[in-house]
């Protein structure tokens, strides 16, 4: 039987980050059901590093992650042989209806000394907003985009350099327990004993916990991301642009744009790897309609492809991190929603610190704890608009 100090289930952004932060003093084994690391949610995002989110815990994780990304600008180190995994292009966060929606977030970031400025002429900063009727926006001049694949591989290089190991193509089928204590995992390639297990399996995390008698309401939600043909408004240094309350964003990419209408639909994954899905015409049309209304300078774009991917949320849209109160030996690094790129470095740091018995003054652990009270139902945003929420059950559907 194989053994490890810590088994981490899932080699995506969260799992590889936890491994990198733990491997200096633990025998770490990463298990990934897919053929390669970072092939699920990490491969399905637009790479925007967003510190100005709705939730204060998400913001704390994002601020901490950006501090690490900024440090790698000057000295990427051996884990990033191709250079820094992120770059600064700035961001414009616009509001279609509610200018107070992100006021708390702006105050939080300003209190931390970060640049957040109101802007009543957003098209001067982001030509993609030319002709838009948007009345108000926030400008973040030092906002970043990141290469998710580079982040995953960098964390993995660092973890391996410190002695961690990775096995791909191995599906975890259940948690091994002795009484309430989690003692390892069962896999389709045999059992693995471990002193601790970290669930960083994204959309599959709640299913694994449920098999061990735990009801942790983490719900996988599918979203569409589209890419376009080359477009004259696109430029490598054009700020990424998000109309936050209406739910549409545009990020320059390879001479065109990455576009999302921020649609949401509950969709539990099937057993085994492979969460990426096709684009539905309804959601392509939704994105096109939002561009015509809020980003008319981009309304003539031609969509050339796209995909859908899963983002996993707790009902309060806050990550689930730390020790499980009902299963000693079980730890969580899940529920990162659409903010894996934004928060993953800090997620790994926090979970590793708590496993060592250390505190994180920059993140209050009770606010993200797996056992915190959570609602039985929560609002999803089917068309991405904050004002068009729909209540769904928070219990994960049977996959």
Secondary structure as the mmCIF struct_conf table of DSSP 4:
data_model
#
loop_
_struct_conf.conf_type_id
_struct_conf.id
_struct_conf.beg_label_comp_id
_struct_conf.beg_label_asym_id
_struct_conf.beg_label_seq_id
_struct_conf.end_label_comp_id
_struct_conf.end_label_asym_id
_struct_conf.end_label_seq_id
STRN STRN1 UNK A 2 UNK A 9
BEND BEND1 UNK A 12 UNK A 12
HELX_RH_AL_P HELX_RH_AL_P1 UNK A 13 UNK A 22
TURN_TY1_P TURN_TY1_P1 UNK A 23 UNK A 25
BEND BEND2 UNK A 26 UNK A 26
STRN STRN2 UNK A 28 UNK A 32
BEND BEND3 UNK A 33 UNK A 36
TURN_TY1_P TURN_TY1_P2 UNK A 37 UNK A 38
BEND BEND4 UNK A 40 UNK A 40
HELX_RH_3T_P HELX_RH_3T_P1 UNK A 41 UNK A 43
BEND BEND5 UNK A 44 UNK A 45
STRN STRN3 UNK A 48 UNK A 49
BEND BEND6 UNK A 54 UNK A 55
HELX_RH_AL_P HELX_RH_AL_P2 UNK A 56 UNK A 74
TURN_TY1_P TURN_TY1_P3 UNK A 78 UNK A 79
TURN_TY1_P TURN_TY1_P4 UNK A 81 UNK A 82
BEND BEND7 UNK A 83 UNK A 83
BEND BEND8 UNK A 85 UNK A 85
STRN STRN4 UNK A 86 UNK A 88
STRN STRN5 UNK A 91 UNK A 95
BEND BEND9 UNK A 96 UNK A 97
TURN_TY1_P TURN_TY1_P5 UNK A 99 UNK A 102
HELX_RH_AL_P HELX_RH_AL_P3 UNK A 103 UNK A 111
TURN_TY1_P TURN_TY1_P6 UNK A 112 UNK A 113
STRN STRN6 UNK A 117 UNK A 119
BEND BEND10 UNK A 120 UNK A 120
HELX_RH_3T_P HELX_RH_3T_P2 UNK A 122 UNK A 124
TURN_TY1_P TURN_TY1_P7 UNK A 125 UNK A 125
HELX_RH_3T_P HELX_RH_3T_P3 UNK A 127 UNK A 129
TURN_TY1_P TURN_TY1_P8 UNK A 130 UNK A 131
STRN STRN7 UNK A 136 UNK A 140
TURN_TY1_P TURN_TY1_P9 UNK A 141 UNK A 142
STRN STRN8 UNK A 144 UNK A 146
HELX_RH_AL_P HELX_RH_AL_P4 UNK A 148 UNK A 161
TURN_TY1_P TURN_TY1_P10 UNK A 162 UNK A 163
STRN STRN9 UNK A 165 UNK A 168
BEND BEND11 UNK A 169 UNK A 169
STRN STRN10 UNK A 172 UNK A 178
TURN_TY1_P TURN_TY1_P11 UNK A 179 UNK A 180
STRN STRN11 UNK A 181 UNK A 187
TURN_TY1_P TURN_TY1_P12 UNK A 188 UNK A 189
STRN STRN12 UNK A 192 UNK A 199
HELX_RH_3T_P HELX_RH_3T_P4 UNK A 202 UNK A 204
HELX_RH_AL_P HELX_RH_AL_P5 UNK A 205 UNK A 211
TURN_TY1_P TURN_TY1_P13 UNK A 212 UNK A 213
STRN STRN13 UNK A 218 UNK A 228
TURN_TY1_P TURN_TY1_P14 UNK A 232 UNK A 233
TURN_TY1_P TURN_TY1_P15 UNK A 236 UNK A 237
BEND BEND12 UNK A 238 UNK A 238
HELX_LH_PP_P HELX_LH_PP_P1 UNK A 239 UNK A 239
STRN STRN14 UNK A 240 UNK A 243
TURN_TY1_P TURN_TY1_P16 UNK A 244 UNK A 247
STRN STRN15 UNK A 248 UNK A 253
TURN_TY1_P TURN_TY1_P17 UNK A 254 UNK A 255
STRN STRN16 UNK A 256 UNK A 260
STRN STRN17 UNK A 265 UNK A 266
HELX_LH_PP_P HELX_LH_PP_P2 UNK A 268 UNK A 270
BEND BEND13 UNK A 271 UNK A 273
STRN STRN18 UNK A 277 UNK A 277
HELX_LH_PP_P HELX_LH_PP_P3 UNK A 278 UNK A 280
HELX_RH_AL_P HELX_RH_AL_P6 UNK A 281 UNK A 294
HELX_RH_3T_P HELX_RH_3T_P5 UNK A 296 UNK A 298
TURN_TY1_P TURN_TY1_P18 UNK A 299 UNK A 300
STRN STRN19 UNK A 303 UNK A 314
TURN_TY1_P TURN_TY1_P19 UNK A 315 UNK A 316
BEND BEND14 UNK A 317 UNK A 317
STRN STRN20 UNK A 320 UNK A 323
BEND BEND15 UNK A 325 UNK A 327
TURN_TY1_P TURN_TY1_P20 UNK A 328 UNK A 329
STRN STRN21 UNK A 330 UNK A 334
TURN_TY1_P TURN_TY1_P21 UNK A 337 UNK A 338
HELX_RH_AL_P HELX_RH_AL_P7 UNK A 340 UNK A 355
TURN_TY1_P TURN_TY1_P22 UNK A 356 UNK A 357
TURN_TY1_P TURN_TY1_P23 UNK A 361 UNK A 362
BEND BEND16 UNK A 363 UNK A 363
HELX_RH_3T_P HELX_RH_3T_P6 UNK A 365 UNK A 368
TURN_TY1_P TURN_TY1_P24 UNK A 370 UNK A 371
BEND BEND17 UNK A 372 UNK A 372
BEND BEND18 UNK A 376 UNK A 376
STRN STRN22 UNK A 377 UNK A 380
TURN_TY1_P TURN_TY1_P25 UNK A 382 UNK A 383
BEND BEND19 UNK A 384 UNK A 384
TURN_TY1_P TURN_TY1_P26 UNK A 386 UNK A 387
BEND BEND20 UNK A 388 UNK A 388
STRN STRN23 UNK A 390 UNK A 393
BEND BEND21 UNK A 394 UNK A 395
HELX_LH_PP_P HELX_LH_PP_P4 UNK A 396 UNK A 398
#
